[in-house]
Amino acid sequence: MALGYSLAGWIKSSRTLSKYIKPVANWYADLAGYRQMGLKYDDLLVEESPTVQRALNRLTDRERYDRAYRFKIASHSSLTHKPLPKEQWVSANEDKRYLKPHVEEVLKENEERLVWDTMTVERK
């Protein structure tokens, strides 16, 4: 899972762009509907990826419990075909990237492991 190039850092560094892009980004996230189901953005990552699996193992017990609870609430909402009450929706302030730092750490470790595994020692 490669993170690739992102314009997010450049947009965040510019006050003007950030002022105009942030409302559009929040509108788009609200339109996606995962917040109305009680989920956070990182809950949508594909769990079958080995990188994400290793990152999930690094979560604290509380973060694991909260994630499982959000999935349980979202599953119930999906089965009953009823949206959650508005007070149970995840707000933009609560929708923090809790898994991204762990995923980035795993990716850096994989890159470092590749460098060490492919290292050749030459005698002078």
C-alpha positions as CSV (number, residue, x, y, z in Angstrom):
1,M,0.0,0.0,0.0
2,A,1.9,3.1,-1.2
3,L,0.9,6.4,0.1
4,G,2.0,8.2,-3.1
5,Y,2.1,11.9,-3.7
6,S,-0.4,14.1,-1.9
7,L,-1.3,17.7,-2.3
8,A,-2.6,17.8,1.3
9,G,0.6,19.2,2.8
10,W,0.8,22.0,0.2
11,I,-2.8,22.9,0.7
12,K,-2.5,22.9,4.5
13,S,0.5,25.2,4.3
14,S,-1.4,27.8,2.2
15,R,-3.9,29.7,4.3
16,T,-5.9,30.8,1.3
17,L,-6.2,27.4,-0.3
18,S,-6.9,25.8,3.1
19,K,-9.7,28.3,3.7
20,Y,-11.4,27.4,0.4
21,I,-10.7,23.7,0.3
22,K,-11.5,22.7,3.8
23,P,-15.3,23.3,3.6
24,V,-15.4,21.4,0.3
25,A,-13.5,18.5,1.9
26,N,-15.8,18.4,4.9
27,W,-18.9,18.6,2.6
28,Y,-17.5,15.7,0.5
29,A,-16.8,13.6,3.7
30,D,-20.3,14.2,4.9
31,L,-21.7,13.2,1.5
32,A,-19.7,9.9,1.7
33,G,-21.9,8.9,4.6
34,Y,-19.5,7.0,6.8
35,R,-19.7,9.6,9.5
36,Q,-23.5,9.2,9.7
37,M,-22.9,5.5,10.3
38,G,-20.7,6.3,13.3
39,L,-17.4,5.5,11.5
40,K,-14.1,7.4,11.2
41,Y,-12.1,7.7,8.0
42,D,-9.4,5.2,9.1
43,D,-12.1,2.6,9.7
44,L,-12.5,2.4,5.9
45,L,-9.0,1.2,5.2
46,V,-8.8,-2.3,3.7
47,E,-7.9,-4.6,6.5
48,E,-6.6,-7.4,4.3
49,S,-3.5,-5.5,3.5
50,P,-0.5,-6.8,5.5
51,T,0.6,-3.2,6.2
52,V,-2.8,-2.4,7.8
53,Q,-2.8,-5.7,9.7
54,R,0.5,-4.8,11.3
55,A,-0.7,-1.3,12.0
56,L,-3.9,-2.6,13.7
57,N,-1.8,-4.8,16.0
58,R,-0.1,-1.6,17.3
59,L,-3.3,0.1,18.4
60,T,-3.9,0.5,22.1
61,D,-6.6,-1.6,23.8
62,R,-8.8,1.4,24.0
63,E,-8.4,2.2,20.3
64,R,-9.2,-1.4,19.4
65,Y,-12.3,-1.4,21.6
66,D,-13.5,1.9,20.1
67,R,-13.0,0.6,16.6
68,A,-14.9,-2.6,17.3
69,Y,-17.7,-0.6,18.9
70,R,-17.9,1.7,15.9
71,F,-18.1,-1.3,13.6
72,K,-20.9,-2.9,15.7
73,I,-22.9,0.3,15.7
74,A,-22.4,0.8,11.9
75,S,-23.4,-2.9,11.3
76,H,-26.6,-2.5,13.4
77,S,-27.5,0.7,11.5
78,S,-26.9,-1.0,8.2
79,L,-29.0,-4.0,9.2
80,T,-32.0,-1.9,10.4
81,H,-31.7,0.4,7.3
82,K,-32.0,3.3,9.7
83,P,-29.4,6.1,10.0
84,L,-28.0,6.9,13.4
85,P,-29.5,9.9,15.3
86,K,-27.7,13.1,14.4
87,E,-26.2,13.3,17.9
88,Q,-24.4,10.0,17.3
89,W,-22.8,11.0,14.0
90,V,-19.0,11.5,14.0
91,S,-18.2,15.2,13.7
92,A,-15.4,16.5,11.6
93,N,-13.5,17.4,14.8
94,E,-13.8,13.8,16.1
95,D,-12.7,12.2,12.7
96,K,-9.0,12.1,13.5
97,R,-6.6,9.8,11.7
98,Y,-5.8,7.3,14.5
99,L,-4.4,4.6,12.2
100,K,-2.4,6.6,9.7
101,P,0.7,7.2,12.0
102,H,0.9,3.4,12.5
103,V,0.6,2.7,8.8
104,E,3.3,5.2,8.0
105,E,5.5,3.7,10.6
106,V,5.1,0.2,9.2
107,L,5.8,1.5,5.7
108,K,9.0,3.1,6.9
109,E,10.0,-0.1,8.6
110,N,9.3,-2.1,5.4
111,E,11.5,0.3,3.4
112,E,14.3,0.0,6.0
113,R,14.0,-3.8,6.1
114,L,14.3,-3.8,2.3
115,V,17.4,-1.7,2.4
116,W,19.0,-4.0,5.0
117,D,17.9,-7.2,3.2
118,T,19.4,-6.1,-0.1
119,M,22.6,-4.7,1.3
120,T,25.8,-6.1,-0.2
121,V,29.0,-6.1,1.7
122,E,32.2,-5.4,-0.3
123,R,35.6,-6.1,0.9
124,K,38.3,-3.4,0.2
